[in-house]
Amino acid sequence: MDINTSNSIMLLASAFADKGDWTVEQQFVLQMGSSYLLAHGIGTPLAKDAATTLDIAAEGDYRLWVRTKNWTAFWSEGKTPGVFSVIVDGQDNGTEFGLGCPGSTRAERAAWYWQEGRTVHLTPGRHEIRLHDLTGFDGRCDAVILTTADARPGNTLAQYQSLRTALLGDRKPQDRGDYDLVVVGGGISGICAALAAARLGSRVALVQDRYVLGGNNSSEVRVGLGGQINMAPYPSLGYLLNEIGPDRIGNARGAHHYQDWKKMDVVQAEPNISLFMGYTVTEAHMEGNQIRRITAVEATTQERISLGGHTFSDCTGDAHLAVLAGAETRMGREARSEFGESLAPEQADGYTMGVSIEWYCEDWNTPCTFPDSLDWGLRLDEDTVEPVHRANWYWEVGMNDDQVADAEKIRDYGMYVAYSTFSYCKNRYSKKEDWECTHLTWVSHVSGKRESRRIVGDFILREQDLTRPIPYDDGTCTTTWRIDQHYPMESNAKAYPGAEWMSVGKLVPIDPYALPYRCFYSKDIANMFMAGRDISVTHVALGSVRVMRTCGMMGEVVGMAAALCTQKHALPRDIYTTYFEDLKALMRKGTGRTDVPYTQFYHQVDRTGHQAEDR
């Protein structure tokens, strides 16, 4: 007997009517197929359940299935702390969910899967389902199925997507209009691209997969801005970033530090910008080598929308739009022989700089406890523990993983290290008395990424372009950060082979360098720009251009170029071949206001060779 609409009901957790204290998690829609609910209580069970209701048409005994996972199974054989229960009409089902998929390998046991609960008898009418967190340690629920069928739901992504379509239907996207520019990604580069184009008269759609703008510089990730703005040859570039950038220094600080409101206020003040928050782009609809429309899905309502555009800009960081459109991308390190870079390895590989999961704790006047992670946590001792109160850039994970395919695993390992470290300091550290009144205040559940895929443009920037330097006639905004490459810290990698979580920065000085415009559009997709860390550079060159003030100026240039594409009925490459003098004129003027306080004086020079928790 198959699971079908006649005998089954599927409830998506992220669409529950009341999400309680659970967190909507939509970072991994393209990897695991959905947004989901995350019990991110930082070690304290969530106080309020997620709840929704459903209508049952026929009385019967319904098997309960929950799509979940054991997020610690990659690193621990012990029982995961990420467990929760399901309550039906006030009665606990009696099953702990999140225990892990049966399998012979850690990857299999850590996969998303359908876990079976106890059968429940339901009468016709309305019933309530609640998700009750048991630990506060990031249990996760994607969906619940109630079925009278004897069949077991399939665990593969294809099986899951097919089942979703069968039980929920394939909702037709709502046409939300056509725009001069569609920007995908609401980080610093995407915001600046949208603002610049809008201020030059273009109708812009800005699509952000989260409910907060700012990317790594938002209160969700909490990384400070780096690099210099307002540099020759176009010193007006960067005033736009000054409008939205916070005036405070530092990583892993309080939420107010990152001034999310400033970014939102400036974007919402632009009448030419239509903002779509919480939407993940899932499809690119092509005509030849051009994107004509994109489809995106909202994380909670599951609404699907369609947006058309003359030009598009991939500001996702991970080059998601580029991949959907079929553009050539790169990930990892090029071989030294390919571009003649002295800093490149002899052989190409998949190594990338990693992800930082920021966290901090605070000393209060009240003692507190924290669960001992001995059964499931990272094995630490007096030599390997880092007894600090704040993570910083060098708490870095995933350097030897696939930054796209393994994105959830990488994020989870960052949280795993944070929880394990704090637990050790509270419970087993030789100086644990110093931690008696220390409270774990915040752990990010959003990845602070440095590197993943890079889109290939008409020009690929190399190490020697930056270090000799080699100027080009299509120079635009200026990169000032040294070539800053991260590698596993030797002692940490030796203690945790293949699962290192501390890095070192190796720095190569450069002079200020104007980035070629040809790095900002795809060589394959005729109407697609890119700005941010997914521009056309080698792994080595990325070490300089990836910091956020530089990315913001890239976005400003792309927004200008996109406005010219609208005005001239042109495409991105045409700006280089035919209209570059027009772009230069716009870059000399800039699009930012100069009548607001100038605050961007901090983190202008790369100091990441220095490791300190309070920088």
Secondary structure, 3 states (H helix, E strand, C coil): CCCCCCCEEEEEHHHCCECCCCEEECCCHHHHCCCEEEEECCCCCCCCCEEEEEEECCCEEEEEEEEECCCCCCCCCCCCCCCEEEEECCEECCCCECCCCCCCCHHHHCCCEEEECCCEEECCEEEEEEEEECCCEEEEEEEEEEECCCCCCCCCHHHHHHHHHHHHCCCCCEEEEEEEEEEECCEHHHHHHHHHHHHCCCCEEEEECCCCCEHHHCCCCCCCCCCCCCCCCCCCCCHHHHHHCCCCCCCCCCHHHHCHHHHHHHHHCCCCEEEEECEEEEEEEEECCEEEEEEEEECCCCCEEEEEEEEEEECCCCCHHHHHHCCCEEECECCHHHHCCCCCCCCCECCCCCEECCEEEEECCCCCCCCCCCCCCCCCCCCCCCCCCECCCCECECCCCCCCCCHHHHHHHHHHHHHHHHHHHHHCCCCHHHHCCEEEEEECCCCEECCCEEECECCCECHHHHHCCCCCCCEEEEECCCEEEEEECHHHHHHCCCCCCEEEEEEECCCCEEEEHHHHEECCCCCEEECCCCCCECHHHHHHHCCHHHHHHHHHHHHHHHHHHHHHCCCHHHHHHCCHHHHHHHHHHCCCCCCCCCCCCCCCCCCCCCCCCCC
